[in-house]
Amino acid sequence: MRWSKLFIPTLRDAPGDAEAVSHQLLVRGGFIRQLHAGHYSLLPLGLKVHHKVADIVRGGMDDIGAQEFTLPAMHPASLWQQSGRWDAMGEEMFRLVDRKGADIAMGMTHEEIFTTLALEVNSYKELPQIWYQIQTKFRDEARPKSGLLRVREFDMKDSYSFDVDEAGLEASFAMHHDAYVKIFEQLSLPAFAVEASSGAMGGSGSVEFMVPSPAGEDDVVCCRSCGYAANVERARSKVAEITDETGPSTPESFPTPGVRTIAALADFDGGAPPDRQLKTMVMMLDGDMALAVVRGDHQLNVQKLQDASSANDVRPATSEETVERLGANPGSLGAVGVTGFRVFVDHALAGRTNMTTGANRDDWHLRGVSVERDLADAEFVDLREITDGETCADCDEPLTVVRCIEVGHIFKLGTKYSDSLGAGVLDPDGKARPIVMGSYGIGIGRNLAAIAETHFDDRGLIWPVAVAPYEVCITIVNMKDSDSIDAAEGLYQELRRCGIDVLLDDRDARPGVKFADAELIGVPFRITVGPKALADGEVELTARADGESDRIAVGDIVDIATDLVVGSR
């Protein structure tokens, strides 16, 4: 392609609201433009990269025998109601009503729709199956941000496995795991697998693939010694044992005027240090009030509470709701003696005695609380958020919390969707059984942005060859020099015949502008054709990654450039 004919609207400065590096550089390089919040147009350069990312993902699916489909983006509400996700998806689902009054969902994902197609699978002999598509998804994100990293309309590869039993699911899950590892290697992304929450997808377990980046929105707990890694929504650590006094036979109330915080109670005469306090949070789970109790110096992870309770909608109770039901304001709350609510207690509090907590009377607390004695009906679950520096439960080394971008997520769905939608087969004994499913996603635009986040310098993007919009840029230094133009044209045609994706910069612009633009858009290799070098029968070859340049004979440059590109794909 000739630069003079291309639409590449490069900018000197990024938009003022662009904080993520990928957002800044993709806008400055003329790859994307925002239409409105969370919706972006892919310009020619952006679409080329997007296609190349999608082709690598498609190849990874094809390699494991997956079959490609294209399914509708608009779904009847009835299918989502059957699966129970019409309500579970909440405000993130775009919904509309057609002219006949029917409720329609804009597809966030396609578990329900693919399951309807699996209704036509009747025998175990037809399994396993792996089906996939690369298609536009819609999610009404509350706070779209960071360019393509968090948007409301995006292309995703979603694949689904269908097996006769759990052993088959394990095999399909492992195949996808290995395929994802290869895909991210081809995309030059330093992705690693972590334990994750399945959230509204459901199922028995899931694994996320994460790329470390300050632009990410997920915190991952890692052990650099043994390799343990998990999203904070699933992470665990070793809690140091604390020896408590036995305490009184029943809790004792005592006045705490004006005390409303963990820190204030720790400083109060007769109070208790944070690790001997019970922090009680009043939460609404699908409209029902519940209590979540963690140690005073620990923080509640809301996703862990949601997973433990299986609630679709989780939020803190308002002060008004709390006072109405418990009779006290936040800061004086506790679970002792409370009835009619589900009470969730973090595992770290198991066996603790002589603890201090709110008395559900403003300005009063209880001391001498024995957790298992005084919260006898509590459900002990994992609730607390892991923090940097805690001890790994597997090897006793320190844990590190790393901010990451999620680039892929794979789920063991089990029979959640086949049960609700009636997808089953006859097994070898002629017995009907539900199909066992898995679901596997990769966001194409998000991966594009993640590559940009990890491959750049102060001059612009540095695309890996496999996804670069153009692999080689030929820059003509002087458009008034006919010899340079002829030589560049000849190289351009030869490289194209060799299968190289080449861009000819034939603009009548200053060399510095051309060099800067080539660096900004991240073309991996630049061939500079100028009168001085050409007089010696040479051109200059520059690698974008390290900026190193070499003078190469004109007769050798096509072979050398081709070898560099092909060897880097």
Backbone torsions as a table, in degrees:
resi	resn	phi	psi	omega
1	MET	NA	149.5	178.8
2	ARG	-100.4	130.1	-177.1
3	TRP	-58.5	-34.8	-177.5
4	SER	-63.9	-19.4	-179.3
5	LYS	-102.4	-7.9	-174.5
6	LEU	-88.8	151.3	171.8
7	PHE	-95.6	97.7	177.9
8	ILE	-129.5	83.4	-176.3
9	PRO	-79.6	77.4	179.9
10	THR	-70.7	151.5	-179.4
11	LEU	-125.2	146.7	176.5
12	ARG	-71.5	-39.1	-175.9
13	ASP	-122.4	151.1	177.3
14	ALA	-84.4	159.4	175.6
15	PRO	-58.5	149.2	-177.0
16	GLY	-62.9	-25.2	-177.4
17	ASP	-92.2	2.8	-178.1
18	ALA	-86.9	107.4	-179.3
19	GLU	-97.3	-41.8	-179.9
20	ALA	-70.6	142.2	-179.7
21	VAL	-57.9	-43.2	-179.0
22	SER	-61.9	-40.4	178.8
23	HIS	-61.8	-47.4	-179.4
24	GLN	-59.8	-50.3	-172.4
25	LEU	-75.9	-33.3	178.3
26	LEU	-69.5	-32.8	174.0
27	VAL	-73.6	-48.5	-178.3
28	ARG	-61.6	-35.9	-178.0
29	GLY	-81.5	0.0	178.9
30	GLY	75.4	29.6	178.9
31	PHE	-90.9	-35.5	-175.1
32	ILE	-140.2	159.0	170.8
33	ARG	-142.3	138.1	179.6
34	GLN	-80.6	132.3	172.7
35	LEU	-87.8	-53.8	169.2
36	HIS	-155.0	179.4	-169.7
37	ALA	-53.1	120.2	176.7
38	GLY	82.5	4.8	-179.5
39	HIS	-128.9	121.3	-175.3
40	TYR	-124.5	142.8	170.7
41	SER	-88.6	133.7	171.9
42	LEU	-90.7	118.2	176.9
43	LEU	-82.5	174.7	-173.3
44	PRO	-50.9	-44.9	179.4
45	LEU	-65.0	-43.8	-179.6
46	GLY	-63.2	-39.1	-179.3
47	LEU	-67.9	-35.9	177.6
48	LYS	-62.3	-44.8	178.6
49	VAL	-64.7	-43.4	179.9
50	HIS	-57.9	-44.6	178.3
51	HIS	-61.9	-40.7	-177.5
52	LYS	-69.3	-38.8	174.9
53	VAL	-62.1	-46.8	-179.0
54	ALA	-61.3	-39.0	-179.2
55	ASP	-65.7	-37.2	176.7
56	ILE	-65.9	-43.0	177.8
57	VAL	-64.0	-44.5	178.8
58	ARG	-59.6	-43.3	178.8
59	GLY	-61.5	-38.9	177.7
60	GLY	-63.2	-37.5	177.2
61	MET	-70.5	-43.9	-180.0
62	ASP	-60.9	-33.9	-178.6
63	ASP	-65.5	-24.3	178.7
64	ILE	-101.7	14.5	174.3
65	GLY	82.4	19.0	178.6
66	ALA	-75.1	149.5	179.9
67	GLN	-109.8	135.5	-174.7
68	GLU	-90.2	137.4	177.5
69	PHE	-125.0	170.0	162.6
70	THR	-135.2	119.8	-176.0
71	LEU	-111.5	159.0	179.4
72	PRO	-61.8	151.0	177.0
73	ALA	-90.0	-19.1	179.4
74	MET	-105.1	127.0	-172.5
75	HIS	-121.4	143.3	173.8
76	PRO	-66.3	138.4	-178.7
77	ALA	-58.9	-29.1	-174.7
78	SER	-57.2	-36.8	-179.9
79	LEU	-67.4	-42.3	178.8
80	TRP	-69.5	-30.8	176.2
81	GLN	-69.7	-38.2	177.3
82	GLN	-61.9	-39.6	-178.4
83	SER	-80.6	-12.6	-178.6
84	GLY	87.8	6.3	-175.2
85	ARG	-98.9	-4.3	177.0
86	TRP	-59.1	-41.8	177.0
87	ASP	-85.6	-36.0	-175.1
88	ALA	-62.2	-33.9	-177.3
89	MET	-74.1	-19.5	173.7
90	GLY	58.2	-141.5	-172.6
91	GLU	-75.6	-9.4	179.4
92	GLU	-73.2	-16.7	-178.7
93	MET	-88.1	126.3	170.5
94	PHE	-74.3	128.7	-178.6
95	ARG	-128.9	149.5	174.9
96	LEU	-147.5	167.2	178.2
97	VAL	-120.9	127.4	-178.5
98	ASP	-79.9	178.6	-173.8
99	ARG	-63.9	-18.4	178.5
100	LYS	-94.3	3.1	177.9
101	GLY	88.3	8.6	-179.8
102	ALA	-82.7	138.5	175.9
103	ASP	-76.4	134.4	-178.2
104	ILE	-127.1	140.0	173.6
105	ALA	-106.5	136.9	168.5
106	MET	-84.7	122.1	-168.6
107	GLY	-58.5	120.4	171.5
108	MET	-86.6	-31.3	179.5
109	THR	-164.2	177.1	-166.7
110	HIS	-131.0	27.8	178.0
111	GLU	-56.0	-49.8	-178.0
112	GLU	-61.2	-40.7	-173.9
113	ILE	-72.9	-42.4	177.0
114	PHE	-65.0	-34.1	179.6
115	THR	-64.6	-34.2	177.2
116	THR	-63.3	-33.7	177.1
117	LEU	-71.2	-30.5	178.5
118	ALA	-70.9	-10.2	175.1
119	LEU	-62.3	-21.2	-179.7
120	GLU	-87.5	0.0	173.0
121	VAL	-91.0	122.9	-171.4
122	ASN	-113.1	-26.8	-173.2
123	SER	-125.2	150.6	175.5
124	TYR	-58.7	-23.3	-179.3
125	LYS	-67.7	-20.0	178.9
126	GLU	-86.1	-3.8	-179.4
127	LEU	-108.0	155.2	4.2
128	PRO	-81.1	161.2	173.2
129	GLN	-131.6	144.3	171.0
130	ILE	-128.5	119.8	-178.3
131	TRP	-120.3	146.0	179.5
132	TYR	-150.9	167.3	172.8
133	GLN	-150.5	162.3	168.1
134	ILE	-122.0	109.7	-166.8
135	GLN	-150.6	160.5	-177.2
136	THR	-75.3	134.5	177.2
137	LYS	-117.7	158.5	-177.1
138	PHE	-132.1	126.3	176.8
139	ARG	-140.1	126.6	-176.5
140	ASP	-83.8	73.2	-179.9
141	GLU	-59.2	135.7	179.4
142	ALA	-67.3	-36.7	-176.6
143	ARG	-135.4	72.1	176.0
144	PRO	-60.8	138.2	-177.1
145	LYS	-162.5	174.3	174.3
146	SER	60.2	40.0	175.9
147	GLY	64.2	-124.7	-176.4
148	LEU	-80.3	-2.2	-177.3
149	LEU	-74.7	-34.0	178.0
150	ARG	-140.0	101.1	-173.9
151	VAL	-129.1	177.3	-178.7
152	ARG	-109.2	-7.4	178.8
153	GLU	-144.9	123.1	-172.5
154	PHE	-159.5	158.8	175.1
155	ASP	-93.3	136.6	179.6
156	MET	-136.1	143.6	167.6
157	LYS	-89.4	116.1	173.5
158	ASP	-120.1	126.6	179.9
159	SER	-122.8	159.0	-172.8
160	TYR	-142.0	133.0	176.7
161	SER	-107.2	145.3	-178.1
162	PHE	-129.5	117.7	-176.4
163	ASP	-132.6	163.9	-177.9
164	VAL	-83.1	-21.3	-177.8
165	ASP	-154.3	179.2	-177.7
166	GLU	-65.8	-34.7	178.4
167	ALA	-62.2	-38.9	176.5
168	GLY	-65.0	-41.5	177.1
169	LEU	-59.6	-43.5	179.9
170	GLU	-59.3	-39.9	179.4
171	ALA	-67.6	-43.1	179.2
172	SER	-65.8	-39.8	178.7
173	PHE	-62.4	-44.4	179.4
174	ALA	-64.6	-38.5	177.3
175	MET	-61.7	-43.9	178.5
176	HIS	-66.5	-40.1	177.9
177	HIS	-56.9	-49.4	-178.7
178	ASP	-66.6	-37.7	177.7
179	ALA	-63.5	-39.9	179.5
180	TYR	-65.1	-40.7	177.7
181	VAL	-57.2	-45.2	-179.9
182	LYS	-67.4	-40.5	179.3
183	ILE	-60.1	-47.0	-177.5
184	PHE	-69.8	-29.1	173.2
185	GLU	-65.1	-43.2	178.7
186	GLN	-65.0	-30.8	178.5
187	LEU	-83.0	-0.1	-178.7
188	SER	58.9	39.4	177.1
189	LEU	-106.6	131.1	179.1
190	PRO	-80.5	57.8	-175.1
191	ALA	-80.4	146.3	174.8
192	PHE	-138.3	152.6	-174.0
193	ALA	-88.2	139.9	179.4
194	VAL	-137.4	152.4	172.3
195	GLU	-65.5	143.4	-174.5
196	ALA	-144.8	164.0	173.4
197	SER	-81.6	142.8	178.2
198	SER	-84.8	-17.2	176.3
199	GLY	54.7	-139.4	-176.5
200	ALA	-70.4	-12.5	178.4
201	MET	-68.7	-32.4	-179.4
202	GLY	77.0	-170.7	-179.9
203	GLY	100.1	-177.6	-172.7
204	SER	-92.0	-10.6	-179.9
205	GLY	173.2	163.5	178.7
206	SER	-154.6	160.1	178.5
207	VAL	-131.4	132.3	174.6
208	GLU	-103.2	151.5	171.8
209	PHE	-109.1	124.2	-170.9
210	MET	-119.6	144.9	174.8
211	VAL	-119.5	120.7	179.6
212	PRO	-60.3	130.4	179.6
213	SER	-169.6	136.8	175.1
214	PRO	-64.9	-15.9	179.2
215	ALA	-82.7	-6.7	-177.9
216	GLY	-71.3	169.2	179.3
217	GLU	-121.5	4.3	179.3
218	ASP	-113.8	140.4	173.2
219	ASP	-102.5	129.8	-178.2
220	VAL	-117.7	133.5	178.2
221	VAL	-93.5	122.8	-175.1
222	CYS	-126.4	145.3	168.9
223	CYS	-112.2	115.2	-177.7
224	ARG	-75.7	-8.9	-179.9
225	SER	-88.5	-54.1	-175.5
226	CYS	-103.9	-9.4	177.4
227	GLY	91.5	2.3	177.3
228	TYR	-59.3	137.4	179.0
229	ALA	-151.2	134.2	179.0
230	ALA	-155.2	145.6	170.3
231	ASN	-60.2	147.5	-180.0
232	VAL	-56.9	-22.6	178.5
233	GLU	-70.2	-13.6	179.4
234	ARG	-128.7	-6.7	-169.8
235	ALA	-67.8	150.8	176.1
236	ARG	-133.0	160.7	177.2
237	SER	-151.6	171.8	177.8
238	LYS	-88.4	127.8	178.1
239	VAL	-98.1	126.8	-179.7
240	ALA	-60.5	136.8	179.6
241	GLU	-68.7	141.6	177.1
242	ILE	-123.1	129.6	178.6
243	THR	-92.4	119.0	-178.5
244	ASP	-101.7	152.9	166.2
245	GLU	-71.6	154.7	-178.0
246	THR	-62.9	-42.0	179.0
247	GLY	83.1	179.0	-178.2
248	PRO	-70.7	166.5	-178.1
249	SER	-71.6	-23.8	175.0
250	THR	-139.4	153.4	178.8
251	PRO	-61.2	148.3	179.3
252	GLU	-116.7	130.9	177.7
253	SER	-85.7	148.4	176.6
254	PHE	-149.0	149.3	-176.1
255	PRO	-74.2	139.6	178.1
256	THR	-137.3	67.0	-175.1
257	PRO	-58.8	127.2	176.9
258	GLY	77.7	-2.5	-178.1
259	VAL	-83.0	119.8	-176.2
260	ARG	-131.0	-2.5	-176.1
261	THR	-132.7	163.2	175.8
262	ILE	-59.4	-44.1	-178.5
263	ALA	-65.2	-40.2	-179.4
264	ALA	-65.8	-38.1	178.6
265	LEU	-69.0	-33.4	177.7
266	ALA	-65.6	-34.2	-179.4
267	ASP	-85.2	-14.4	-174.8
268	PHE	-73.4	138.6	178.3
269	ASP	-64.3	117.8	-176.1
270	GLY	92.2	3.6	178.1
271	GLY	-81.2	-148.0	-177.9
272	ALA	-153.0	149.0	176.1
273	PRO	-64.8	159.1	-175.7
274	PRO	-54.5	-36.5	-176.8
275	ASP	-75.9	-1.1	175.1
276	ARG	-115.4	17.3	176.3
277	GLN	-111.2	154.2	172.0
278	LEU	-105.2	118.3	177.3
279	LYS	-93.6	120.5	-176.0
280	THR	-112.5	122.8	178.0
281	MET	-113.8	133.9	-179.2
282	VAL	-93.7	121.7	-175.2
283	MET	-123.8	152.3	174.1
284	MET	-106.3	120.5	-179.5
285	LEU	-113.6	106.7	-176.0
286	ASP	51.4	39.9	176.5
287	GLY	88.4	-8.7	179.0
288	ASP	-101.9	139.4	-179.1
289	MET	-77.0	141.1	177.2
290	ALA	-145.5	162.0	178.7
291	LEU	-115.6	136.6	175.6
292	ALA	-118.4	125.3	-173.5
293	VAL	-120.3	124.9	175.1
294	VAL	-130.1	168.2	177.2
295	ARG	-64.5	150.3	-173.4
296	GLY	-57.4	-29.8	-179.1
297	ASP	-99.0	11.4	177.1
298	HIS	-108.9	160.8	179.6
299	GLN	-114.2	143.8	176.8
300	LEU	-77.0	132.9	169.8
301	ASN	-97.8	113.8	-172.1
302	VAL	-64.3	-36.3	179.4
303	GLN	-64.4	-37.0	176.9
304	LYS	-62.7	-39.7	176.9
305	LEU	-64.5	-41.5	179.7
306	GLN	-63.7	-42.4	179.2
307	ASP	-64.7	-41.2	-177.8
308	ALA	-67.9	-34.9	-175.7
309	SER	-92.8	-14.2	-175.0
310	SER	61.0	23.2	179.0
311	ALA	-79.1	147.9	175.9
312	ASN	-84.5	-41.5	-176.1
313	ASP	-117.7	120.7	-178.5
314	VAL	-127.3	129.3	177.6
315	ARG	-153.7	156.2	173.8
316	PRO	-67.0	144.5	174.3
317	ALA	-69.9	149.9	175.7
318	THR	-75.8	162.9	177.1
319	SER	-58.2	-39.6	-179.2
320	GLU	-64.4	-43.5	178.1
321	GLU	-63.2	-39.0	-178.7
322	THR	-65.8	-47.8	-179.2
323	VAL	-63.9	-40.2	-178.5
324	GLU	-62.6	-40.4	-174.1
325	ARG	-92.7	-31.6	-175.0
326	LEU	-111.9	-15.4	175.1
327	GLY	82.1	8.9	-179.7
328	ALA	-146.8	161.7	178.8
329	ASN	-88.0	158.5	173.9
330	PRO	-52.2	138.6	-175.5
331	GLY	106.7	-16.6	177.9
332	SER	-127.1	23.4	-171.5
333	LEU	-99.8	152.7	176.8
334	GLY	-160.3	169.2	-177.0
335	ALA	-102.1	-5.2	-178.4
336	VAL	-67.8	127.1	176.8
337	GLY	79.5	-0.1	-179.1
338	VAL	-81.1	133.3	177.4
339	THR	-126.5	158.0	177.5
340	GLY	87.1	0.7	178.7
341	PHE	-122.8	151.2	165.7
342	ARG	-74.5	135.6	179.5
343	VAL	-120.3	119.9	178.9
344	PHE	-107.2	126.5	-177.6
345	VAL	-120.6	134.1	-178.5
346	ASP	-67.9	145.2	-179.4
347	HIS	-54.0	-33.1	-176.0
348	ALA	-63.2	-15.2	-178.8
349	LEU	-95.8	-1.0	-179.6
350	ALA	-60.7	129.5	177.4
351	GLY	80.3	-2.0	-178.4
352	ARG	-73.5	142.5	-179.9
353	THR	-131.0	164.7	176.8
354	ASN	55.5	43.6	179.9
355	MET	-93.7	166.8	-179.3
356	THR	-121.2	139.3	-178.5
357	THR	-153.1	169.9	176.5
358	GLY	-66.6	151.7	-175.8
359	ALA	-101.7	6.8	-175.3
360	ASN	60.1	29.6	168.3
361	ARG	-135.9	127.9	179.4
362	ASP	-55.0	133.6	176.7
363	ASP	72.5	22.0	175.2
364	TRP	-136.3	145.4	174.4
365	HIS	-131.5	168.6	175.4
366	LEU	-114.9	136.6	171.1
367	ARG	-115.3	162.9	179.0
368	GLY	77.5	27.1	-179.5
369	VAL	-81.4	126.0	171.8
370	SER	-100.1	118.3	-169.4
371	VAL	-58.2	-51.9	-174.8
372	GLU	-75.7	-25.0	176.8
373	ARG	-78.5	-45.1	-171.3
374	ASP	-94.0	-10.0	174.3
375	LEU	-123.7	55.6	-169.1
376	ALA	-63.2	-29.9	-177.3
377	ASP	-95.1	10.2	-176.3
378	ALA	-71.9	152.4	173.2
379	GLU	-100.0	118.0	-179.0
380	PHE	-87.0	117.9	-176.1
381	VAL	-141.0	171.2	176.1
382	ASP	-84.5	115.5	-176.6
383	LEU	-122.4	-21.9	-165.8
384	ARG	-87.1	151.7	177.7
385	GLU	-86.2	129.8	178.3
386	ILE	-78.8	141.2	-179.8
387	THR	-118.9	161.7	-178.5
388	ASP	-57.7	135.3	175.9
389	GLY	93.7	-8.0	176.6
390	GLU	-67.0	170.9	-173.0
391	THR	-93.1	132.0	178.0
392	CYS	-63.2	132.1	-179.8
393	ALA	-71.6	-18.5	-176.4
394	ASP	-93.1	-33.8	-173.8
395	CYS	-136.4	1.9	176.2
396	ASP	70.2	11.9	175.8
397	GLU	-91.5	163.7	-178.5
398	PRO	-67.4	145.1	175.8
399	LEU	-95.7	150.3	178.1
400	THR	-121.5	137.4	175.9
401	VAL	-99.5	122.5	-174.7
402	VAL	-119.5	131.4	175.5
403	ARG	-77.6	133.5	-172.5
404	CYS	-140.5	161.4	169.1
405	ILE	-101.5	128.3	174.1
406	GLU	-79.5	120.7	-178.9
407	VAL	-110.4	-8.5	178.1
408	GLY	-165.6	154.0	-179.2
409	HIS	-149.3	130.0	179.7
410	ILE	-123.9	138.5	-170.9
411	PHE	-126.8	141.1	166.7
412	LYS	-94.7	100.3	-175.2
413	LEU	-80.1	-26.9	-175.0
414	GLY	67.4	-131.5	-176.9
415	THR	-111.3	17.6	-178.3
416	LYS	-52.3	-48.0	-174.9
417	TYR	-89.2	-35.0	178.9
418	SER	-68.1	-33.8	175.7
419	ASP	-65.1	-48.0	-173.9
420	SER	-72.7	-27.3	-176.9
421	LEU	-107.6	-0.8	172.8
422	GLY	79.2	29.9	179.3
423	ALA	-91.3	112.5	-179.0
424	GLY	-145.8	169.8	178.2
425	VAL	-136.5	166.0	171.6
426	LEU	-90.8	128.6	-179.2
427	ASP	-81.8	-178.7	-177.2
428	PRO	-58.4	-22.2	179.1
429	ASP	-92.6	6.3	-179.7
430	GLY	78.9	12.5	-179.4
431	LYS	-92.9	136.1	178.6
432	ALA	-74.5	135.7	177.8
433	ARG	-147.0	146.6	-179.0
434	PRO	-69.6	146.6	176.4
435	ILE	-69.3	140.5	179.2
436	VAL	-97.8	125.2	-169.2
437	MET	-117.5	156.6	168.5
438	GLY	-132.1	156.7	179.6
439	SER	-135.0	141.5	-169.1
440	TYR	-145.5	121.2	-174.4
441	GLY	-124.3	145.6	171.1
442	ILE	-140.5	121.0	176.2
443	GLY	-80.2	121.4	-175.6
444	ILE	-69.0	-51.7	-179.7
445	GLY	-63.7	-37.7	179.0
446	ARG	-64.7	-38.8	177.4
447	ASN	-66.8	-37.9	174.8
448	LEU	-56.2	-48.0	-179.7
449	ALA	-66.1	-37.7	179.8
450	ALA	-64.4	-37.0	175.8
451	ILE	-62.8	-44.5	178.6
452	ALA	-61.9	-35.5	-179.9
453	GLU	-67.8	-24.8	-175.3
454	THR	-108.9	-3.2	-178.2
455	HIS	-134.4	86.0	-179.6
456	PHE	-161.2	165.7	169.0
457	ASP	-143.1	-166.8	-175.4
458	ASP	-72.7	-5.8	178.4
459	ARG	-101.1	-13.0	178.7
460	GLY	144.5	-155.9	-177.5
461	LEU	-78.6	154.3	174.7
462	ILE	-132.8	81.4	-175.7
463	TRP	-68.0	135.9	166.3
464	PRO	-61.1	148.6	-175.5
465	VAL	-56.1	-37.8	-174.1
466	ALA	-61.1	-24.0	-177.0
467	VAL	-124.8	3.6	-176.7
468	ALA	-63.1	141.5	178.7
469	PRO	-60.1	-38.1	171.4
470	TYR	-137.7	142.1	-176.3
471	GLU	-84.6	-32.7	-179.1
472	VAL	-135.0	136.8	172.2
473	CYS	-115.2	123.9	174.4
474	ILE	-96.1	118.1	-177.2
475	THR	-106.6	119.4	175.6
476	ILE	-89.5	117.1	-175.7
477	VAL	-67.1	-44.4	-173.9
478	ASN	-128.2	107.0	-178.6
479	MET	-74.0	-2.6	176.2
480	LYS	-94.6	-5.6	-179.3
481	ASP	-96.2	108.9	-174.7
482	SER	-65.1	-35.3	178.6
483	ASP	-62.6	-41.1	178.7
484	SER	-63.8	-41.7	-179.6
485	ILE	-64.3	-44.6	-179.7
486	ASP	-63.3	-43.7	-179.1
487	ALA	-64.2	-44.1	-179.5
488	ALA	-64.0	-42.4	178.5
489	GLU	-60.9	-42.0	179.2
490	GLY	-63.4	-44.6	178.6
491	LEU	-64.2	-39.5	179.9
492	TYR	-58.4	-47.2	-178.7
493	GLN	-68.3	-40.1	179.9
494	GLU	-64.6	-43.8	179.9
495	LEU	-64.6	-38.4	177.8
496	ARG	-63.1	-40.7	178.6
497	ARG	-65.0	-24.8	178.3
498	CYS	-85.3	3.0	177.7
499	GLY	83.2	18.6	179.5
500	ILE	-89.9	137.3	177.0
501	ASP	-83.1	100.0	-168.2
502	VAL	-118.0	142.6	178.5
503	LEU	-117.4	125.8	178.5
504	LEU	-101.0	114.1	178.6
505	ASP	-86.0	93.1	-177.9
506	ASP	-106.0	22.8	-179.6
507	ARG	-74.5	148.2	174.3
508	ASP	-86.6	79.1	-177.3
509	ALA	-139.4	165.0	-179.8
510	ARG	-65.8	146.0	179.6
511	PRO	-53.8	-40.2	-179.1
512	GLY	-61.1	-37.1	178.0
513	VAL	-66.5	-43.1	-179.1
514	LYS	-64.9	-44.7	179.5
515	PHE	-61.9	-44.9	-178.2
516	ALA	-63.3	-40.4	179.7
517	ASP	-67.1	-41.0	178.9
518	ALA	-62.6	-38.8	177.5
519	GLU	-70.3	-39.1	-179.6
520	LEU	-61.7	-44.6	-177.5
521	ILE	-83.5	-6.6	167.6
522	GLY	80.5	28.1	178.0
523	VAL	-64.5	127.8	-172.1
524	PRO	-60.9	-36.4	-177.5
525	PHE	-133.3	137.7	177.8
526	ARG	-121.8	128.8	172.6
527	ILE	-104.6	118.0	-178.7
528	THR	-100.7	122.8	179.9
529	VAL	-109.4	111.1	-178.6
530	GLY	-134.1	156.4	-175.7
531	PRO	-57.4	-39.8	-175.3
532	LYS	-65.9	-52.5	-179.8
533	ALA	-65.9	-37.8	-177.4
534	LEU	-64.4	-30.9	177.5
535	ALA	-62.7	-24.9	177.2
536	ASP	-96.8	8.9	179.6
537	GLY	75.8	26.3	-175.2
538	GLU	-131.6	162.8	169.0
539	VAL	-130.7	169.8	-178.5
540	GLU	-108.3	131.6	178.1
541	LEU	-111.2	124.0	-178.1
542	THR	-123.2	130.4	175.9
543	ALA	-90.8	126.8	-178.5
544	ARG	-63.9	-34.0	-173.5
545	ALA	-62.3	-43.4	-177.5
546	ASP	-118.1	-5.3	178.4
547	GLY	75.3	4.8	-179.2
548	GLU	-72.9	138.1	-179.0
549	SER	-123.1	145.9	176.9
550	ASP	-137.3	145.5	173.3
551	ARG	-86.6	127.1	-176.3
552	ILE	-125.3	140.6	177.0
553	ALA	-61.5	139.8	-178.8
554	VAL	-55.6	-37.9	-178.2
555	GLY	-70.2	-16.5	-177.0
556	ASP	-104.6	-15.9	-167.9
557	ILE	-64.0	-36.1	-178.4
558	VAL	-64.5	-46.0	179.9
559	ASP	-64.5	-42.8	-178.6
560	ILE	-65.6	-47.1	-179.5
561	ALA	-63.4	-40.7	179.9
562	THR	-63.2	-44.4	179.0
563	ASP	-61.7	-40.9	179.6
564	LEU	-63.7	-44.2	-177.9
565	VAL	-68.7	-51.7	-177.1
566	VAL	-61.9	-38.0	179.4
567	GLY	-70.3	-15.5	-178.1
568	SER	-103.7	-6.6	-177.4
569	ARG	-69.2	NA	NA
